[in-house]
Amino acid sequence: MAHTNDSTVFRTISVVLVIGAVAAGGYAIRHTVSCFLLSFVIAYLLDPLMVYMEKCRIKRGYGIVVLYALLGVLSLFAMLFIVPLVADRWISLLQTLPSYVQKMKGLMEVQKAELINSPAFSEWEWLLDSASTKLDAVAGKLGSGVYSAASSLAFNLFNLILAPILVFFMLHYKPQILDGLKVWLPLRHKDHILKIGVEINDSIGGYLRGQLIVSAIVAVFSTIALFILDVDYALLNGLFAGAASVLPFIGVFLATVPPLFFAYIKFQNGTIILKVIGSFAAIYFLEGYLVKPLVFKESMNLNPLMTVIVVMAFGEMMGFWGILLAIPIAAALKIMSIHWRRGDFSVKE
């Protein structure tokens, strides 16, 4: 019994060390990893279409040609109409953001003057002075922020150029890749590993496709709501809200902050604040209680606290793609841990 326990502890420690080594190596080459992950996500989303075409007796090679032709048309449409619009709004935001910061500082000084006779003025003064200092820091870092954004954009453009090539190889050689991986599986546990692989595939595939739909719906409805409320940069704020919906629990709070900032500076009254908060509350209520139950067939049942920690950790290591893939990776690890605790990997005499 003692020997068995020692063996189990040794295997557990070995697995943890391997995962730690892989994580450290991945962080060291995170830009390369992010390109691979981008390609993997795209291939993962497109693979069901390839499977459908194969069921229609279309060879995988021909199916990829048809798929890339359709994607080429959609990409051309995006480059002609959507990208210029978003780029124009983004450039305008970078140019006007310093003035927005200065306007906010002016409004805070007005609030400070109005509260000078308040009994709680000392507390409010500390809060307003602290916020004003933070705004100065933000304004001072805008230049470096633009440089960082430009550097990040360069990496992303490189990824966008390389990704279609990697996606092609992933889709075209998928059967050979899977067959090659199966050769390395230990015969004793091969059936269990393949079964777990199917579970993980269903979990990750369902999450990625479902999250894409949810993010698109949140982005569209947020943009429409902010456009109706006449909030500046409604499109960019809506896209940010869609991206923030990837984050569990805290995404709704992050998505609300920029629209509140622009709305208050433009209208300078509390009514617009309530309207923006009410709009986002309605959108995220529908997202949580209507859209997600329809899109996600079954919950991953992850611990909320661990989910937030995993999302933050992967986001710190790999940026947006780390945030996107944190929950699927956590779900995959949970599935493997369940089978591990059941003893599916134990050596049976």
C-alpha positions as CSV (number, residue, x, y, z in Angstrom):
1,M,0.0,0.0,0.0
2,A,2.8,2.4,0.9
3,H,4.6,1.6,-2.3
4,T,1.4,2.4,-4.3
5,N,0.9,5.7,-2.5
6,D,4.5,6.7,-3.1
7,S,4.1,5.8,-6.8
8,T,1.0,7.9,-7.1
9,V,2.7,10.9,-5.4
10,F,5.7,10.5,-7.7
11,R,3.5,10.5,-10.8
12,T,1.5,13.5,-9.6
13,I,4.7,15.5,-8.9
14,S,6.1,14.5,-12.3
15,V,2.9,15.7,-14.1
16,V,3.0,19.0,-12.2
17,L,6.7,19.5,-13.1
18,V,6.0,18.7,-16.7
19,I,3.1,21.1,-16.9
20,G,5.2,23.8,-15.2
21,A,8.1,23.3,-17.6
22,V,5.7,23.5,-20.6
23,A,4.1,26.7,-19.2
24,A,7.6,28.3,-18.7
25,G,8.7,27.3,-22.2
26,G,5.4,28.6,-23.6
27,Y,5.9,31.9,-21.9
28,A,9.4,32.3,-23.2
29,I,8.1,31.9,-26.8
30,R,4.7,33.4,-26.2
31,H,4.6,35.3,-29.5
32,T,5.1,32.1,-31.4
33,V,2.7,30.3,-29.2
34,S,0.1,33.0,-29.8
35,C,0.4,32.6,-33.5
36,F,0.0,28.8,-33.2
37,L,-3.0,29.3,-30.9
38,L,-4.6,31.7,-33.3
39,S,-4.2,29.2,-36.1
40,F,-5.5,26.4,-33.9
41,V,-8.6,28.3,-32.9
42,I,-9.4,29.1,-36.5
43,A,-8.8,25.6,-37.7
44,Y,-10.9,24.3,-34.8
45,L,-13.8,26.6,-35.7
46,L,-13.6,25.6,-39.4
47,D,-13.1,21.9,-39.0
48,P,-16.9,21.1,-38.6
49,L,-17.4,22.6,-42.0
50,M,-14.7,20.3,-43.4
51,V,-16.3,17.3,-41.7
52,Y,-19.7,18.3,-43.2
53,M,-18.1,18.5,-46.7
54,E,-16.5,15.1,-46.3
55,K,-19.9,13.7,-45.4
56,C,-21.1,15.2,-48.7
57,R,-18.3,13.2,-50.4
58,I,-16.1,16.2,-51.1
59,K,-12.4,15.4,-50.7
60,R,-10.7,17.3,-47.9
61,G,-8.3,19.0,-50.3
62,Y,-11.1,20.3,-52.5
63,G,-13.1,21.3,-49.4
64,I,-10.2,23.4,-48.2
65,V,-10.1,25.2,-51.6
66,V,-13.8,26.0,-51.4
67,L,-13.5,27.1,-47.8
68,Y,-10.6,29.4,-48.5
69,A,-12.5,30.9,-51.5
70,L,-15.4,31.7,-49.2
71,L,-13.1,33.1,-46.6
72,G,-11.3,35.2,-49.2
73,V,-14.6,36.8,-50.2
74,L,-15.5,37.5,-46.6
75,S,-12.0,38.9,-45.9
76,L,-12.3,41.2,-49.0
77,F,-15.6,42.5,-47.8
78,A,-14.1,43.1,-44.3
79,M,-11.0,44.9,-45.7
80,L,-13.2,47.1,-47.9
81,F,-15.9,48.1,-45.5
82,I,-15.4,47.0,-41.8
83,V,-11.6,47.4,-41.3
84,P,-11.5,51.0,-42.6
85,L,-14.4,52.0,-40.4
86,V,-12.9,50.5,-37.2
87,A,-9.4,51.9,-38.1
88,D,-10.8,55.4,-38.6
89,R,-12.6,55.2,-35.2
90,W,-9.5,53.9,-33.5
91,I,-7.2,56.6,-35.0
92,S,-9.8,59.2,-33.9
93,L,-9.8,57.8,-30.4
94,L,-6.0,58.0,-30.1
95,Q,-6.1,61.6,-31.2
96,T,-8.9,62.8,-28.9
97,L,-8.3,60.7,-25.8
98,P,-5.9,63.2,-24.2
99,S,-8.6,65.9,-24.5
100,Y,-11.1,63.6,-22.9
101,V,-8.7,63.0,-20.0
102,Q,-8.3,66.8,-19.6
103,K,-12.1,67.3,-19.7
104,M,-12.5,64.7,-17.0
105,K,-9.9,66.4,-14.9
106,G,-11.8,69.7,-15.3
107,L,-15.1,68.1,-14.3
108,M,-13.4,66.6,-11.2
109,E,-12.1,70.1,-10.2
110,V,-15.7,71.4,-10.5
111,Q,-16.9,68.6,-8.3
112,K,-14.2,69.4,-5.8
113,A,-15.2,73.0,-5.7
114,E,-18.9,72.1,-5.1
115,L,-18.0,69.8,-2.3
116,I,-15.7,72.2,-0.4
117,N,-18.4,73.0,2.1
118,S,-19.4,69.4,2.6
119,P,-18.8,67.9,6.1
120,A,-17.1,64.9,4.4
121,F,-15.0,67.1,2.1
122,S,-11.7,65.7,3.4
123,E,-12.7,62.2,2.2
124,W,-14.0,63.4,-1.1
125,E,-10.9,65.6,-1.6
126,W,-8.6,62.6,-1.1
127,L,-10.6,60.5,-3.6
128,L,-10.7,63.3,-6.3
129,D,-7.0,64.2,-5.9
130,S,-6.1,60.5,-6.2
131,A,-8.3,60.1,-9.3
132,S,-6.8,63.3,-10.8
133,T,-3.3,61.9,-10.2
134,K,-4.2,58.7,-11.9
135,L,-5.5,60.6,-14.9
136,D,-2.3,62.5,-15.1
137,A,-0.4,59.2,-15.2
138,V,-2.7,57.9,-17.9
139,A,-2.2,61.0,-20.0
140,G,1.6,60.7,-19.5
141,K,1.6,57.1,-20.6
142,L,-0.5,57.6,-23.8
143,G,2.6,58.0,-25.9
144,S,4.2,54.8,-24.6
145,G,0.8,53.1,-24.9
146,V,0.5,54.0,-28.5
147,Y,4.0,52.6,-29.1
148,S,3.1,49.4,-27.3
149,A,-0.1,49.1,-29.3
150,A,1.9,49.6,-32.5
151,S,4.3,46.9,-31.5
152,S,1.5,44.6,-30.6
153,L,-0.2,45.4,-33.9
154,A,3.0,44.4,-35.8
155,F,3.0,41.0,-34.1
156,N,-0.7,40.6,-34.8
157,L,-0.3,41.5,-38.5
158,F,2.5,38.9,-38.7
159,N,0.2,36.4,-37.1
160,L,-2.6,37.2,-39.5
161,I,-0.2,36.6,-42.4
162,L,1.2,33.4,-41.1
163,A,-2.1,32.0,-39.6
164,P,-3.8,31.1,-43.0
165,I,-0.8,29.0,-43.9
166,L,-0.8,27.1,-40.6
167,V,-4.5,26.7,-40.7
168,F,-4.2,25.1,-44.2
169,F,-1.7,22.5,-43.0
170,M,-3.7,21.8,-39.8
171,L,-6.9,21.2,-41.8
172,H,-5.2,19.3,-44.7
173,Y,-3.1,17.0,-42.6
174,K,-5.5,16.6,-39.7
175,P,-6.0,12.8,-40.3
176,Q,-2.2,12.2,-40.5
177,I,-1.6,14.3,-37.4
178,L,-4.2,12.3,-35.4
179,D,-2.8,9.0,-36.7
180,G,0.7,10.1,-35.8
181,L,-0.4,11.0,-32.2
182,K,-2.2,7.7,-31.8
183,V,1.0,5.8,-32.4
184,W,2.6,7.3,-29.4
185,L,-0.3,6.4,-27.0
186,P,0.5,3.5,-24.6
187,L,-1.6,0.5,-25.7
188,R,-2.7,-0.2,-22.1
189,H,-4.4,3.2,-21.8
190,K,-5.1,3.9,-25.5
191,D,-8.9,3.5,-25.3
192,H,-9.2,5.6,-22.2
193,I,-7.0,8.4,-23.7
194,L,-9.1,8.4,-26.9
195,K,-12.3,8.6,-24.9
196,I,-10.9,11.5,-22.9
197,G,-9.8,13.1,-26.1
198,V,-13.4,13.0,-27.4
199,E,-14.7,14.5,-24.2
200,I,-12.1,17.3,-24.3
201,N,-12.8,17.9,-28.0
202,D,-16.5,18.3,-27.4
203,S,-15.9,20.6,-24.5
204,I,-13.4,22.9,-26.1
205,G,-15.1,22.9,-29.5
206,G,-18.4,23.7,-28.0
207,Y,-17.0,26.4,-25.9
208,L,-15.0,28.2,-28.6
209,R,-17.9,28.2,-31.1
210,G,-20.4,29.1,-28.5
211,Q,-18.2,32.0,-27.1
212,L,-17.8,33.4,-30.6
213,I,-21.5,33.5,-31.0
214,V,-22.1,35.1,-27.6
215,S,-19.3,37.7,-28.1
216,A,-20.8,38.7,-31.5
217,I,-24.3,39.1,-30.0
218,V,-23.0,41.2,-27.1
219,A,-21.0,43.3,-29.4
220,V,-23.9,44.0,-31.8
221,F,-26.4,44.8,-29.1
222,S,-23.9,46.9,-27.1
223,T,-23.1,48.9,-30.3
224,I,-26.8,49.5,-31.1
225,A,-27.6,50.5,-27.5
226,L,-24.7,53.0,-27.3
227,F,-25.5,54.4,-30.8
228,I,-29.1,55.0,-29.7
229,L,-27.8,56.7,-26.5
230,D,-25.5,58.8,-28.7
231,V,-22.4,57.8,-26.8
232,D,-19.1,58.6,-28.5
233,Y,-17.2,55.7,-30.1
234,A,-20.2,53.4,-29.9
235,L,-18.6,50.9,-32.3
236,L,-15.3,50.6,-30.4
237,N,-17.1,50.4,-27.1
238,G,-19.4,47.7,-28.5
239,L,-16.5,45.6,-29.9
240,F,-14.8,45.9,-26.5
241,A,-17.9,44.7,-24.7
242,G,-18.0,41.7,-27.0
243,A,-14.4,40.9,-26.3
244,A,-14.9,41.5,-22.6
245,S,-17.7,38.9,-22.5
246,V,-15.0,36.3,-22.8
247,L,-14.1,37.1,-19.2
248,P,-16.4,35.4,-16.7
249,F,-18.0,37.5,-14.0
250,I,-15.8,40.6,-14.3
251,G,-16.3,41.1,-18.1
252,V,-19.5,43.0,-17.6
253,F,-17.8,45.5,-15.2
254,L,-14.9,46.0,-17.6
255,A,-17.2,46.5,-20.6
256,T,-19.2,49.2,-18.8
257,V,-16.4,51.5,-17.7
258,P,-15.4,53.0,-21.2
259,P,-19.0,53.8,-22.2
260,L,-19.6,55.5,-18.8
261,F,-16.4,57.5,-19.3
262,F,-17.3,58.8,-22.7
263,A,-21.0,59.3,-21.8
264,Y,-20.4,61.3,-18.7
265,I,-17.9,63.6,-20.4
266,K,-20.3,64.3,-23.3
267,F,-23.5,64.8,-21.4
268,Q,-22.2,65.6,-17.8
269,N,-25.3,64.4,-16.0
270,G,-26.3,61.4,-14.0
271,T,-29.2,60.4,-16.2
272,I,-27.0,59.1,-19.0
273,I,-25.0,57.1,-16.4
274,L,-28.2,55.3,-15.4
275,K,-29.2,54.7,-19.1
276,V,-25.8,53.2,-19.9
277,I,-25.8,51.0,-16.8
278,G,-29.4,49.9,-17.5
279,S,-28.6,49.1,-21.1
280,F,-25.6,46.9,-20.2
281,A,-27.5,45.3,-17.3
282,A,-30.3,44.3,-19.8
283,I,-27.8,43.0,-22.4
284,Y,-25.8,40.9,-19.9
285,F,-29.0,39.7,-18.3
286,L,-30.1,38.4,-21.7
287,E,-26.6,37.0,-22.3
288,G,-26.5,35.1,-19.1
289,Y,-30.1,33.8,-18.9
290,L,-31.1,33.4,-22.5
291,V,-28.2,33.4,-25.0
292,K,-25.7,31.3,-23.1
293,P,-28.2,28.5,-22.1
294,L,-29.2,28.2,-25.8
295,V,-25.6,28.3,-27.1
296,F,-23.8,26.3,-24.5
297,K,-25.6,22.9,-24.4
298,E,-24.0,21.9,-21.1
299,S,-22.0,23.8,-18.5
300,M,-18.3,23.2,-17.8
301,N,-19.1,23.4,-14.0
302,L,-15.8,25.1,-13.2
303,N,-15.2,26.7,-9.8
304,P,-15.8,30.5,-10.1
305,L,-12.8,31.5,-8.1
306,M,-10.5,29.2,-9.9
307,T,-11.9,30.3,-13.2
308,V,-11.0,33.9,-12.6
309,I,-7.5,33.0,-11.4
310,V,-6.9,30.8,-14.4
311,V,-8.2,33.5,-16.8
312,M,-5.9,36.2,-15.2
313,A,-2.9,33.9,-15.2
314,F,-3.2,32.9,-18.8
315,G,-4.0,36.5,-19.8
316,E,-0.8,37.6,-18.2
317,M,1.2,35.0,-20.0
318,M,-0.4,35.1,-23.5
319,G,-2.6,38.2,-23.7
320,F,-6.0,37.9,-25.4
321,W,-5.5,34.3,-26.6
322,G,-4.6,33.3,-23.1
323,I,-7.9,34.8,-21.9
324,L,-9.8,33.1,-24.6
325,L,-8.3,29.6,-24.1
326,A,-8.0,29.7,-20.3
327,I,-11.5,28.3,-19.7
328,P,-11.2,25.4,-22.3
329,I,-7.8,24.5,-21.0
330,A,-9.1,24.5,-17.4
331,A,-12.0,22.3,-18.6
332,A,-9.6,19.9,-20.3
333,L,-7.5,19.7,-17.1
334,K,-10.6,19.1,-15.1
335,I,-11.7,16.2,-17.3
336,M,-8.3,14.6,-17.1
337,S,-8.2,15.1,-13.3
338,I,-11.6,13.4,-13.0
339,H,-10.4,10.3,-15.0
340,W,-7.1,10.4,-13.0
341,R,-9.0,10.2,-9.7
342,R,-11.2,7.4,-11.0
343,G,-8.0,5.4,-11.6
344,D,-8.4,5.2,-15.4
345,F,-4.7,5.6,-15.7
346,S,-3.7,3.1,-13.0
347,V,-1.7,0.1,-14.0
348,K,-4.0,-3.0,-13.8
349,E,-2.3,-6.3,-13.3
